[in-house]
Amino acid sequence: MIDQIVAFFEGVLELARGGFDTVNQIMGLVIALIAAILMKSWNRLVAVAAGATLVHLLIQTLMPLINGGSLSLPDVLSLAFWQTFVALLLGYLVVIAIFFAIKRYVLRAN
């Protein structure tokens, strides 16, 4: 039983690491920064992170089309898509929270 619990939390931690690594790129940081600027209070964090995740996936889907390629829609019924979604969501939760905390600190200091 304890081994299963430990394995579950290791899986969640691995997803969070993968999401943070993905968000810790220029596109992800810009999306997170804009989201943190638009966020008004802490209780909106989950909703804003979910929106940032959707924007990230939308840009990722449309990027080949913008570069002259063809549009390829993601397979939203696959487990890999939802694992990517959760990983991105966890990454955006962390990064937006950090940016918002800095925003609140800077605005309070003025």
N, C-alpha and C positions, 0 to 999 in steps of 0.2 A: 504494500500500500504506500509506504513512504517512498519507495523507489519510483512509483508511478507519479507521485506528487512532484518529486525532484525532477523527473524527466519532463513533466508538463511545464514547470517553471523554467527549465533550461531551454525548452522550445520557444517559450514566450520571450525570453531574453535574447535568443538568437534572432527572432523576428525583429525585435527592437533594434538590435545592432545592425541588421540588414537595412531596416528603414532609415536609421540615422545615417548610415553610409550613403544611401541613395539621396537623402535630403541634403546631405553635406556636400552637394555639388552646386555650381553656380545657379542653375535653374531652380533648384530646390530652395536655396537660400534666398533668392529674390522673391519667390512665391511666399516663403515663410515671413520675410520682412514686410511685404505688402499686407499679408494677413494680420501680422502683429500690429501694424499701424492702424488697420481698420477695426481691430478688436477693441471693444469699449470696456469690457469687464472680464474678470476671471471666469465667471459662470458661462461664458460663451466659448471657452477654449475648445471643447469637444466639437461643437458645431463648426467653428472656424477651421479647425484641423481637418475635419471631414470635407469641408469645402475646398481647402487647399489640396487635399488628396485628390479630389475629383478634377480640379484644375490641372494638377500634375499629370494625371492619367489622360486627360483630354489633350494636353499639349504633346504628350508622348505618342498618342495615337495620330494626331494631325501632322506631326513633324515630317514623316515621309512624304505626305501629300504636298506640304509646303516646299520641300526640296525637289519636287518634280516627280516623285514616285507615285505609287498607287495607294489608295486608302485601304488599310487592313484593320478591320474592327477586332478588338480583343474578344477572346472567348470567355464571356462573363459567367459561363456555367462550369468553368474548370476550377479545380482546386488551386492551381498555380496563380490564377488571376486574383483570387480572394486572399491568398497568402501574401501576394504583392501588395494588395490593398491594405491589409492589416499592418504589414511592415511599414508602409508609407505613412499610414495613420499614426502609428506609434512614434515614428521619426518626427512627423510634423507636430505632434503633441509636445515633444521635448523641445524642439527648436523654437516653435512659436511661443512656448512658455518662457524660454530664456529671453527671446527678443521682447516680449511683453513686459517681463520683469525689469529689463533694462529701460524700456520706455517709461514705465511707471516711476522708476527711480530717478531718471533724468527730469521728468516733468515735475516731480515733487521737489527736486533740488532747486528748480527755478522758482 
